[in-house]
Amino acid sequence: MMSKIAKIGLPLTLLYSLYCRPIEASDLERAIDRQIAAYQKTGYVHKALERISNYESYIEKAADRTDLPECLIKGLIAVESGGYLDARSRSGAKGPAQFITSTAKASGIKISKNEDWRHDPVSILYSAELLDELIEKYGLVNGLQAYNCGEGCINWLNTDNWSKICEDVPRETCWYPVKVLAAEQICEEYDIKTTPLFDRRELVKVKHGDTVWSIAKQIAQKYNLSTEDAFTLIRLINPQLKNPNKLVSGQKIWIPNAPCTPQEIREWKELYKYRSSITIPKKSKPKKSKTYLVSKYIKKPYLKSNKNKYNRKKKR
């Protein structure tokens, strides 16, 4: 539908109004109250806030750096990813704060072949700094919408009225500040008492020749764990690793600085949405070499499967 309309050559504002017009663009406060009622029925935000409570130390640092309310940061993460570390969207955004690659590199988040720090809770600090800059530049509502769709979507708007903004931006961007502010109000009323899991790790440099399995053996001996449990624990506290079997000397990874119980390992696993993020990779088996046969009449080698084909030629 959108591609057909775009071929006509209509202006961008008219395209948004035809294709992305919201169902209802009423008063902002009334919309927030309705969103809070919807969240209370589903319980989505409450479960997300329980997961986000494990990142409490990073959220406190982000709030101190930017003077943003902690509940606003929590509401942003709850709407963006639900508190999952391995969350990813169709547009390519990843991590709890849902950074796309270009924005992440511009903000200073490291992305390479071996690691992607968008998945680590450290990315919350960068997202808070970005949100603080956008709010100072555009205001609260426009700043949240700029975080969702980019500054180019908001730059040309000359109004702070939410109802008028919704006529010129996509539907998702229109309702984004409503969802975040509703989650912020639920956070202020909802008390969660949990022990932050990410305070139980420390950053170390990988030495030459080290692998995750060798580090897991050392941790298993130190904390009386099985090697597989120790490997799973390292995989859980290092969401930034793309391939845990490949480590580069000088690379920084997290290791546990305190013993973990099986119950705590289960709590770690709840922070991941996809099981493929935490499964133990299987060791690759060597490929079987193809057997070749040499014919008396044909100098070139040929496969066993093609034997009948060449036998027919011989009979002729």
N, C-alpha and C positions, 0 to 999 in steps of 0.2 A: 504493500500500500504506500509506504513512505517513498520507495524508489519511483513508483509511478507518478506521485505528486511532484517529486523533485525534478523529474524530466520536463514538467510544464514550465519550470522557471519561476515559481512563486517565491516571494521573499521569505526569509527564515522565520520571522515572527508569525506570518500567516500559516506556515507549515506546522509550527508548534501549536497554534490555536486550533488547527483542523485535526491534527493527529494525536496531540498530547494534552488536550484540554482536560483539566481535572473535573471529577464528577461534581465537586462542590468546593467553592472558594469563598467561604464565609469568614466570620471573624476568627482571628488567630486563637484567642483564648478559648472560644467555644470549640474549636477544632482540637485543641490540646486536651480539653476535658473529655471529649469523645474518644480520643486516642488512649487516654489513661483507662477509661472504662473497657476498651477493647483489650488492652494489655492485661488488665486484671482478670478478664475471662479466660484468656489463653495461658497466662502465667509465663509467657516467653521471656519478658524482661527480668522477672524474678530469678529464673534459672540462669539467665545470662549474667546477672549481677553476682550470683554465687560463684560462677567461674571467674569473673573479673576480680573478685576479692583476693584471688591468689596473686594478682599483680599489684597489690596495695602499695608496696614500696616504690615501684616505678611511677605510679599515679601520684603519690605524694611528692616525689621529686619534680614531676611535670607541673604540678600545681604550684610548687614553690618557685619554679623558674619563670612561670608565665602569669601568675596571679589569677589563673582561671579556677573556678570552683571544681572540686574533685568530682562532684556528682555530674557536672557537665561533661567531663572527660569520660566518666564511666558510661553515661548515656550515649555518647558518641560511639564508643567501642561496642556497646550492646546493640545498637542499630546497625553498625557496619558489619560486624562479624559474629555477634552473639557470644563473644568472649573466646571463640575458638582460635587456636594458634595457627592451624593449617587451613584456615578459611581462604577460599579463592572464588572470584566472580568470573562471569563470562567476558568481561572487559579486560581481564588480566590483572586485576587488583588482588593483592595477597596480604595475609597477615591479619592480626587483630584490628589494626587501623586501616586496612585496605588501601595500601599504597600501590599505584601503578608504577611501572619501571622508571619512567622519565621523572615523575615527581619524587620518587624515592632517591634517585641519584642526585637530583637537584637539592634535596634536603640533607644529603650527606650519609645516607644509608648505604652500606657496602653490599654490592651484588656481584658475584663472580661465578665461575664454573662450579666451584666446590661448595659455596655457601650463599645463603640469601637471608640477610638479617631483617627482612620485613616480617618474618615469622616469629622473631624473638620479641619478648615484651619490651625490649629496649626501644623498639620502634614507636612505642607510646610517647616517649619523650619528644621525638621528632614531630609526631602528629599534633601534640599540644602546642609546640612552637609554631607550626604552620597555621593551626586554627587561631592562635592568638594574633598573628599577623593579619589574617583575613578579617577577623572581627574588628581590629583597630582600623582597618582600611574601609570596610563596607558596613559595619554594624553587625549586630548579633544575627538577625534573620538572614540578611544577604551574605554574611560571612559563612554561615553554615551551608547555604546553598552553593557558594563558591567552592567550599570544601568537597561538595558532592559532584559538581559538574565542571569545575574549573573556573578560573577568573574570567575567561573569555565569554562565559555564559552570563555573567553579571555585570561586566564592565560598562555595557551600553545602557543599562537600566538607570533611570534617574528618580526612582521612587523607593520608599521604604515600606509602602503599604503592601502587606502580604497578599491581599485579594487581587491587586493589580499585577503584582509580580507573577502570580500563578497563570495569568493570561499569556505570558510571554516566555515561559520556561517549561521544560518537560514535566510530566506528572510526577515522576519520582523526585525530581529536584524541588518541586512545589511542596510536597508533603514531608520532605526530609527534616526541616527544622521543627515541624510539628512532632514528629516521632522522637527526635533527640530531646526536645524540651519536655515531652511527656515522660520519657525515660528518666530525665533528671529529677522531676518531681517525685517519681516513684522511689528513686534512690534516696532522696532526702527523708522519706517516711519509712523506708525499709531498712532495718538493722540486721546486718550480717556479721557474725562472729566466726571467723575461720583463721587458721594459721597460714600465712603466705608461704606457699611452697617454693617460690623462686628466691627466697632468702637463704635457702639451704644449698647454695652452689657457689663456686668460685671459679674465676677465669684463669686458665693456665695456657702456656705455649706448648705446642706439639714439638717434640724432639725428633731428630732424624731417625727414621726407622720405626717410629711408633705407629701403631694401628689401634683402631677402636677395641679390637679384641685383646690386645696386649694391655691397654689401659683398663679394660673391664676385668682382666685377671687380677691386676693390682688392687682394684677397688673391692673385688670379691674376697680377696684375702684380708683386706683391712676391715671390712664390715661384716664378715661372715655371711656372704651371699653366694649363690650359684653364679657361674660365669654368664649364663643366659639372662638371669635377673639383673646382673650388673650392666650387661650390654643394653638391655631394655631401658634401664635407668638412665644411662648416658644418652641413649637415643631420645628419651623423653625430655631431658633438661637441655638438649641441643636441637631445638626445632629449626635452627638456621642451616643445619647440614643437609646438603642435597643427596650426597652419597656417603654414608658413614664408613664404607670400606676404603675410601680414598681420603687420606689426610696428607697435607703438605707440611713440611718442616717450617716452623715459625707461625703456623696457623693457630688461632686462639679458639679453644673450646672450653665448655663448662664441665666441671666435675663436682660430684657431691662433697660437701664439707661436713656432713653429719650422716649417721646411719638412717636408713629409710625402712619402714615396715611395709609388709605387703599391702596393708590398707592405704598407705600413702602412695604406693605405686599405682593402685587403682584410681586414686584421686588424680594423679598425674594423667592417666589415660583418658579421663573424662574431659580434659582440656583439648582433646583432638577429635575432630569430626570424622576423619577418614582413617580407617584401620591401616591403610597402606603406608601411612606416615610413621607408624611405630612398629611394624612387623620386622622381624629379624631377616635380613636378606640371606638367601640360600647361596651356598658356594657354587660357582659356575662349574659345570662338568666339561671336561675336554671334548671337543668335537671329534667324531669318528672320521678317520681318513677314508676317502673313497678308494676302492680297489680297482686297479687297472689291469687289463689283459692285453698282451701283445700278440698280434696275429702274424703268421708266417708271410702272408701275402700283402698285409698292410703295415707299413712302417710306423704310422702314427698310432699311439695308444688309444684304445676305445674302452668305454665303460662296460661293466658287466650287463647292465640293462639293455645295451645295444648289441648284445652278442648275436641274437637271432637275426637281426637286421643284416649283419655282415656275413652270417652263414648262408643266407639266401643268395647273396652276391657270389659266394664261392661256388654254389651249385650251378649257377648260370654259366 
